[in-house]
């Protein structure tokens, strides 16, 4: 689908709201009608050509007294879903009386198979039918959606001489249209920064990072892909296309099963519908909170991609898990680093790292290829949390297990509803030899192409050539201006507590009952010592502390290990200061110019 066709369809659907709903709904509620009606029309268009076959099969089944008809009817429809009502959507446009139309439309919707009924329930569409009927706009809305001006069908519309008047709309293109509609609605409603879906160019890069490094390892096999914050399912479908394409290039025959979970009922419904249209296992898309109600607790996956909500409270989920302090879920609290109760639970104001830990818990440990993860985060996942706190412990858990392969800093304004900096984490439990014990940081903040027109806050994109440029940095695995290679330990540090003695009135240390110096709380301090500091803690204290405080000592019982990652530290480029002689010359030139102007004003 070219950009012109895409824009025409989106603009047409968007115009339906203004044409039909303006006096019935406030703008923020347009989506409650437009999104489910778009789904319904898409399903209807897919089923149109087999409608007569379904009705004929229904007659036969009824005549034979068969009650459980769903499977046979879906087979007749040649889809994973069907509609056994007597209507096609376009048949309803001739219903003039509003109550007749309402009854017929209800019968039409009731004719959908149970897997579609669940989708409609998540949209809570019955309420909208009543509202539109009362305002007498239901017929106008239906008529707009079946207009010959647009084609929401997977089949082309031909003209009188057999040429293509309107191109077919495949499932990928339909998914992009759904996402664009959601983007516009989010923009209208001023949604929070975390409430956004991932642009396709970013998903393409994530898919590159997941699949290209193991392209030569793909076998004739079945693979699984999972997204614990699946939204409308864009990451899953792009991943499917990428894996199938790579397999075909390498002469392999593969299949891929898609799994996802989504907490927002609206985007879940669109995701489910997309899977139905793809012929995939729609039941593998679960509804609910990944954090508090994991739908796949015992499953492991080959590939995992996510863009979890960031900067968003997970307090409700924490309460469902028993309260933050009492969470026992082994995804987030485990035995590690000689600590039987190693907590990786972050502050309740931001739960994005929990989604990454959820994915880590689902990595395959016994297969040749293991698992690969790509996940988008904002900067707080890199550095929020002090040593021993949940966020730092989460980083420690992943880094000390040598799972973090690379982190890529993306340009600002890459997303539709936020301009903040974002980063792609790439994890693997089967690192190639040269990457073992190391992490690659890639600064891609300046690798971007400006958009001719902003899409919300998104003002730039990653073209295929730019994605290739980023992938080259990844594959070259070299130190340069845009790529830095570090040992895992470079991101770790000891946080040590340094004590000084309390001094008595004769200026000597005050001793406790055991004859040891009593610490002066006002003089207590902490030091952050890199794990790779030569000689460790003792060498640091000797070189950096004792020369200035010879009576200081370390309280070993309070020493903790922390991890943080700073792109600014490693990629900061100081501004080149001008030479003093250049500055003086400029000042003198300005003085001469000012004197000339002053003489001219005074007439001298």
C-alpha positions in Angstrom: 0.0 0.0 0.0 1.5 3.3 -1.1 1.4 6.4 1.1 -1.3 8.1 -1.0 -3.7 5.1 -0.6 -3.0 4.9 3.1 -3.6 8.6 3.7 -6.8 8.5 1.6 -8.3 5.7 3.6 -7.3 7.2 7.0 -8.7 10.6 6.0 -11.9 9.1 4.8 -12.5 7.1 8.0 -11.5 10.1 10.1 -14.0 12.2 8.2 -16.8 9.9 9.2 -16.6 11.1 12.7 -16.9 14.8 11.7 -19.7 14.0 9.2 -21.8 11.7 11.4 -20.8 12.0 15.1 -20.0 15.6 15.6 -23.4 16.5 17.2 -23.7 13.2 19.1 -20.3 12.7 20.8 -17.6 14.9 22.2 -14.4 14.6 20.1 -12.7 12.4 22.7 -15.4 9.8 22.3 -15.3 9.4 18.5 -12.9 6.5 18.8 -15.6 4.5 20.7 -17.5 4.2 17.4 -14.8 4.6 14.7 -12.4 1.9 15.9 -15.0 -0.9 16.4 -16.8 0.0 13.2 -13.5 -0.2 11.3 -12.9 -3.6 12.7 -16.4 -4.7 11.9 -16.2 -3.5 8.3 -12.8 -5.2 7.8 -14.2 -8.5 9.1 -17.3 -8.0 6.9 -15.3 -7.3 3.8 -13.2 -10.5 4.3 -16.4 -12.6 4.7 -18.4 -11.1 1.8 -17.3 -13.5 -1.0 -18.2 -16.6 1.1 -21.4 -15.3 2.6 -23.7 -17.4 0.4 -21.7 -20.5 1.2 -22.1 -19.9 4.9 -25.8 -19.4 4.6 -26.2 -22.6 2.6 -24.2 -24.5 5.1 -26.3 -23.1 7.9 -29.5 -24.4 6.2 -27.9 -27.9 5.9 -26.8 -27.9 9.5 -30.2 -26.8 10.7 -32.0 -29.3 8.6 -29.8 -32.0 10.1 -30.5 -30.8 13.6 -26.9 -30.0 14.3 -26.5 -27.6 17.2 -22.8 -27.0 17.3 -22.4 -25.2 14.0 -19.5 -22.9 14.5 -16.6 -25.0 13.1 -18.5 -26.0 10.0 -19.6 -22.4 9.3 -16.1 -21.0 9.7 -14.9 -23.7 7.3 -17.5 -22.6 4.8 -16.3 -19.0 5.3 -12.7 -20.2 4.8 -11.6 -18.1 7.8 -11.1 -18.6 11.6 -14.3 -16.7 12.1 -17.7 -16.3 10.4 -21.0 -14.5 10.4 -24.1 -16.6 10.1 -26.7 -13.8 10.1 -28.7 -13.2 6.9 -27.1 -9.8 6.4 -24.0 -8.4 4.9 -23.1 -4.9 6.3 -24.1 -3.3 3.0 -27.6 -4.9 3.2 -28.4 -2.7 6.2 -28.1 0.6 4.5 -31.6 0.3 3.1 -33.2 0.0 6.5 -35.0 3.4 6.9 -36.7 3.0 10.2 -34.3 3.4 13.1 -35.7 0.7 15.3 -35.8 -1.8 12.4 -32.2 -0.9 11.6 -31.2 -1.3 15.2 -32.7 -4.8 15.4 -31.2 -5.9 12.1 -27.8 -4.5 13.0 -28.0 -6.3 16.4 -28.9 -9.5 14.5 -26.0 -9.0 12.2 -23.5 -8.5 15.0 -25.0 -11.5 16.9 -24.3 -13.6 13.8 -20.5 -13.4 14.3 -18.7 -16.4 15.8 -17.8 -16.4 19.5 -14.2 -15.3 18.8 -15.5 -12.1 17.3 -18.1 -11.6 20.0 -15.3 -11.3 22.5 -13.7 -8.6 20.5 -17.0 -6.6 20.3 -17.5 -7.0 24.0 -14.1 -5.5 24.7 -15.1 -2.5 22.6 -18.4 -2.2 24.6 -20.0 -1.5 21.3 -23.6 -2.2 22.4 -23.7 1.1 24.3 -22.8 2.9 21.1 -25.5 1.3 19.1 -28.1 2.7 21.5 -26.6 6.1 21.3 -26.4 6.2 17.5 -29.9 4.9 17.2 -31.4 7.5 19.5 -29.5 10.2 17.5 -30.6 8.6 14.2 -27.0 8.4 12.8 -26.5 4.6 12.8 -27.6 4.3 9.2 -25.4 7.1 8.1 -22.3 5.6 9.8 -22.9 2.2 8.2 -23.4 3.8 4.8 -20.1 5.6 5.1 -18.2 2.5 6.0 -19.5 0.5 3.0 -18.9 3.4 0.7 -17.5 2.5 -2.7 -15.0 5.3 -2.2 -12.8 3.2 0.0 -11.8 -0.4 0.0 -11.2 -2.1 3.4 -11.2 -5.5 1.7 -8.1 -7.8 1.1 -9.3 -8.0 -2.5 -8.9 -5.2 -5.2 -11.9 -3.4 -6.5 -12.0 -3.5 -10.3 -13.3 -1.0 -12.8 -15.6 -1.7 -15.8 -12.7 -2.9 -18.0 -11.0 -5.1 -15.4 -8.4 -2.6 -14.2 -7.8 -2.0 -10.5 -9.9 0.9 -9.3 -9.0 0.5 -5.6 -6.1 -1.7 -4.5 -6.4 -4.6 -2.0 -5.7 -3.9 1.6 -3.5 -6.7 3.1 -3.4 -7.4 6.9 -0.2 -5.5 7.4 -1.6 -2.4 5.7 -4.8 -2.7 7.7 -2.8 -2.8 10.9 -0.9 0.3 10.0 -4.2 2.1 9.4 -5.5 1.0 12.8 -2.4 2.4 14.4 -2.6 5.7 12.5 -6.2 6.1 13.7 -5.2 5.4 17.3 -2.4 7.9 17.0 -4.7 10.6 15.8 -7.2 9.9 18.6 -4.4 9.9 21.2 -3.2 13.2 19.8 -6.8 14.6 20.0 -7.1 13.4 23.6 -3.6 14.6 24.7 -2.7 11.1 26.0 0.2 10.6 28.4 3.7 10.1 27.0 3.6 6.4 27.8 0.3 5.9 26.0 1.5 5.4 22.5 2.3 2.6 20.1 5.6 2.0 18.4 6.3 3.5 14.9 6.9 0.9 12.3 10.4 2.2 11.5 11.4 1.6 15.1 9.8 -1.9 15.1 11.7 -2.7 11.9 15.0 -1.8 13.6 14.1 -3.9 16.6 13.3 -6.8 14.3 16.7 -6.3 12.5 18.4 -6.5 15.9 16.5 -9.6 16.9 16.7 -11.6 13.7 19.7 -10.5 11.6 22.4 -11.7 14.0 21.0 -15.3 14.0 19.9 -15.4 10.3 22.4 -18.2 9.6 21.1 -20.2 12.5 17.5 -20.4 11.4 16.5 -24.0 10.8 13.4 -25.8 9.3 11.5 -25.5 12.5 8.7 -23.8 14.5 9.5 -20.6 16.4 7.6 -18.5 18.9 7.5 -14.7 19.3 6.0 -12.9 22.3 5.1 -9.3 23.3 3.9 -8.7 26.8 2.7 -5.2 26.0 1.4 -6.1 22.6 -1.0 -3.1 21.9 -2.5 -3.6 18.4 0.1 -6.3 17.6 2.4 -4.4 15.3 5.6 -5.9 16.7 4.3 -9.4 16.4 3.2 -9.2 12.8 6.4 -7.3 11.7 8.5 -10.0 13.5 6.6 -12.7 11.7 7.1 -11.2 8.3 10.8 -10.6 9.1 11.5 -14.2 10.2 9.6 -15.7 7.3 11.5 -13.5 4.8 14.9 -14.4 6.3 14.0 -18.1 6.3 13.0 -17.9 2.6 16.2 -16.2 1.6 18.2 -19.0 3.3 16.1 -21.7 1.8 14.4 -22.7 5.1 10.8 -23.6 5.8 9.7 -22.2 9.2 6.4 -21.4 11.0 6.0 -18.9 13.8 3.5 -18.8 16.6 2.6 -15.3 18.0 1.8 -14.7 21.6 0.9 -11.5 23.3 -0.8 -9.8 26.3 -2.5 -6.5 26.4 -4.3 -4.7 29.3 -6.1 -2.0 27.3 -9.5 -3.5 26.1 -9.6 -1.4 22.9 -6.1 -2.2 21.6 -6.5 -5.9 22.7 -9.7 -6.1 20.6 -7.8 -4.8 17.5 -4.9 -7.1 18.2 -7.3 -10.1 18.4 -9.1 -9.1 15.3 -5.7 -8.8 13.5 -4.8 -12.3 14.5 -8.1 -13.6 13.3 -7.6 -11.9 10.0 -4.1 -13.4 9.8 -5.4 -16.8 10.4 -3.2 -17.0 13.5 -4.1 -18.4 16.9 -6.1 -15.5 18.2 -6.4 -17.2 21.5 -2.7 -16.7 22.0 -3.4 -13.0 22.5 -4.4 -12.7 26.2 -6.3 -9.9 27.9 -5.1 -8.5 31.2 -2.1 -7.3 33.1 1.2 -9.0 32.2 2.6 -7.9 35.6 -0.1 -9.0 37.9 -1.8 -11.7 35.8 0.8 -13.3 33.5 -1.1 -15.3 30.9 1.9 -17.4 30.0 3.6 -18.2 33.3 5.2 -21.5 32.2 6.0 -20.7 28.6 9.3 -19.8 27.1 9.8 -18.0 23.8 12.5 -17.8 21.0 12.0 -14.1 20.4 10.5 -11.3 22.5 9.9 -7.7 21.5 8.1 -5.0 23.6 7.5 -1.3 24.1 6.2 -1.3 27.7 4.6 1.8 29.2 7.2 4.0 30.9 6.8 6.7 33.4 3.5 5.0 34.4 2.4 3.9 37.8 2.0 0.1 38.4 0.5 0.6 41.9 -2.7 -1.3 41.0 -0.7 -4.3 39.8 1.5 -4.1 42.9 -1.5 -4.3 45.2 -2.9 -7.3 43.2 0.5 -9.0 43.7 0.1 -8.5 47.5 1.7 -5.1 47.9 5.1 -3.9 46.9 6.9 -5.2 50.0 5.3 -8.6 49.9 5.6 -9.5 46.2 6.9 -13.0 45.9 6.7 -13.4 42.1 9.9 -15.1 41.0 10.1 -12.9 37.9 10.8 -10.0 40.1 12.2 -11.5 43.4 14.6 -14.4 43.3 17.7 -16.0 44.7 20.8 -14.3 43.3 24.3 -13.2 44.2 24.3 -15.0 47.6 21.0 -13.4 48.4 18.0 -15.7 48.8 15.7 -12.7 48.7 17.1 -10.6 45.8 14.5 -8.0 45.1 14.3 -6.3 41.7 11.1 -4.5 42.4 11.2 -0.8 41.3 9.3 2.2 42.7 5.6 2.0 41.9 5.7 5.2 39.8 7.4 3.4 36.9 7.2 -0.4 36.1 8.9 -0.6 32.8 11.8 -2.7 34.0 9.4 -5.3 35.2 8.4 -6.0 31.6 12.0 -6.6 30.8 12.4 -9.0 33.7 9.2 -10.7 32.6 10.8 -11.4 29.3 14.1 -12.5 30.9 12.1 -15.1 32.9 10.8 -16.5 29.6 14.1 -17.1 27.9 14.8 -20.6 26.6 17.8 -22.1 28.3 18.1 -25.5 26.6 18.0 -24.7 22.9 20.9 -24.0 20.6 19.8 -20.5 19.8 18.4 -19.6 23.2 16.2 -16.4 23.2 16.7 -12.9 21.9 14.9 -9.8 23.4 14.5 -6.3 22.1 12.7 -3.8 24.3 12.2 0.0 24.1 12.7 2.0 27.3 13.3 5.6 28.3 16.4 6.7 30.1 15.3 5.9 33.6 15.9 2.2 33.1 19.6 3.0 32.6 20.3 4.9 35.8 17.3 5.2 38.2 17.8 3.6 41.6 20.7 3.5 44.0 22.8 0.5 44.8 20.7 -2.2 46.4 17.4 -0.7 45.1 15.1 -2.5 42.7 16.1 -0.8 39.5 19.8 -1.2 40.2 19.3 -4.8 41.2 17.4 -5.5 38.0 20.4 -4.1 35.9 22.8 -6.1 38.1 20.8 -9.3 37.6 20.8 -9.0 33.8 24.4 -7.7 33.4 26.0 -10.2 35.8 24.2 -13.0 34.0 25.8 -11.7 30.8 22.4 -11.2 29.1 22.8 -7.6 27.9 24.2 -7.6 24.4 23.7 -4.0 23.3 21.8 -0.8 24.1 21.0 1.7 21.3 20.2 5.3 21.9 17.5 6.5 19.4 17.0 10.1 18.2 14.6 12.3 20.2 11.1 12.8 18.7 11.0 9.2 17.3 7.6 8.5 18.9 4.2 10.1 18.2 3.3 11.2 21.7 6.6 11.9 23.4 9.8 13.7 22.4 11.9 12.1 25.2 15.0 10.0 24.6 14.5 6.3 24.1 16.7 3.3 24.1 16.5 -0.2 22.6 17.8 -2.9 25.0 19.0 -6.1 23.2 19.4 -9.2 25.3 20.6 -12.7 24.5 21.5 -15.8 26.5 23.5 -17.1 23.6 26.1 -14.3 23.0 28.6 -14.9 20.3 32.2 -15.4 21.6 33.4 -11.9 21.0 30.5 -10.4 22.9 30.8 -12.6 26.0 31.3 -10.5 29.1 30.8 -7.3 27.2 28.1 -4.7 26.4 28.0 -2.5 23.3 26.6 1.0 23.5 25.5 2.6 20.2 24.7 6.3 20.0 22.3 6.6 17.1 20.8 9.9 18.3 22.0 11.7 15.1 21.1 8.9 12.7 17.8 10.1 11.5 15.9 11.5 8.5 13.5 14.5 9.0 9.8 14.0 8.1 8.3 16.4 5.7 5.4 16.7 8.1 5.3 15.9 11.8 3.2 13.0 13.0 2.3 14.2 16.5 5.7 14.8 18.1 7.4 12.4 15.7 9.5 14.6 13.4 12.1 12.1 12.1 12.3 8.5 11.0 14.7 5.7 10.4 14.8 4.9 6.7 16.0 1.5 5.5 19.5 2.9 4.7 19.7 4.4 8.2 18.7 1.1 9.8 21.4 -0.5 7.8 23.9 2.1 9.2 22.9 1.3 12.7 23.1 -2.5 12.1 26.6 -2.0 10.6 27.7 -0.4 13.9 26.3 -3.3 15.7 27.9 -6.0 13.5 31.3 -4.2 13.3 31.5 -4.3 17.1 34.2 -1.6 17.2 35.1 1.4 19.3 34.4 4.6 17.5 32.5 7.9 17.9 29.1 6.1 17.7 29.9 2.7 19.2 31.6 1.9 22.5 32.5 -1.6 23.8 32.8 -2.2 27.6 33.3 -5.1 30.0 30.2 -5.8 32.0 32.0 -4.7 35.2 32.5 -1.2 33.7 28.8 -0.4 34.7 29.1 -1.7 38.3 30.2 0.0 41.5 30.5 -0.5 45.2 28.6 1.9 47.3 30.7 2.0 50.5 29.9 3.8 53.8 33.0 5.7 55.1 33.0 6.5 58.9 35.0 9.1 60.9 35.4 8.9 64.7 33.6 11.2 67.1 36.2 13.3 68.9 36.2 14.0 72.7 37.0 17.3 74.5 41.0 16.3 74.6 40.6 15.9 70.6 40.9 12.1 70.8 38.4 9.5 69.4 35.6 8.5 71.7 35.6 4.7 72.2 32.7 2.4 72.8 32.5 -0.4 75.4 34.5 -2.7 73.1 37.3 -0.1 72.8 36.4 0.8 69.2 36.0 4.4 67.9 32.4 5.7 68.0 31.3 7.0 64.5 30.3 10.6 64.2 27.1 10.6 62.3 27.7 14.1 61.0 30.9 13.0 59.4 29.5 9.8 57.8 29.9 9.7 54.0 29.5 7.3 51.1 31.8 6.7 48.1 30.9 5.1 44.8 33.8 2.9 43.7 34.0 1.3 40.2 34.1 -2.5 40.3 37.0 -2.4 37.9 39.0 0.0 40.1 42.6 -1.4 40.3 43.0 -3.0 43.7 39.3 -2.7 44.6 37.8 -0.9 47.7 41.0 -1.0 49.8 43.1 0.6 47.1 40.5 3.3 46.5 40.3 4.2 50.2 44.0 4.3 50.5 44.5 6.5 47.4 41.4 8.7 47.5 40.2 8.9 51.2 43.0 8.4 53.7 45.2 11.2 52.4 42.5 13.6 53.4 40.9 11.8 56.4 43.6 9.4 57.8 41.2 8.4 60.7 38.5 7.1 58.3 37.4 3.5 57.9 34.8 1.6 55.9 31.7 0.0 57.4 31.9 -3.3 55.5 28.4 -4.4 56.6 26.8 -1.6 54.6 28.7 -2.1 51.3 26.3 -2.7 48.4 26.8 -3.3 44.6 25.0 -1.1 42.1 24.8 -0.8 38.3 24.1 2.1 36.1 24.6 3.0 32.5 25.4 6.5 31.4 25.4 7.4 27.7 26.2 11.0 28.5 29.4 9.9 30.3 30.6 7.8 27.4 29.5 9.9 24.4 29.6 13.4 25.7 31.5 15.7 23.3 32.7 18.9 25.0 32.2 22.2 23.2 35.4 23.4 21.6 36.3 26.7 23.2 37.5 29.5 21.0 41.1 30.8 21.4 41.4 33.9 23.5 43.1 35.8 20.7 40.0 35.2 18.5 37.7 36.6 21.2 39.9 39.7 21.7 40.0 40.4 18.0 36.2 40.2 17.8 35.8 42.6 20.7 38.2 45.1 19.2 36.4 44.9 15.8 33.1 45.6 17.6 34.6 48.5 19.4 35.7 50.1 16.2 32.3 49.5 14.6 30.6 51.1 17.7 32.8 54.1 17.6 32.0 54.7 13.9 28.3 54.5 14.6 28.6 56.9 17.6 30.5 59.5 15.5 27.8 59.3 12.8 25.0 59.8 15.3 26.7 62.8 16.9 27.6 64.3 13.5 31.3 64.4 14.2 
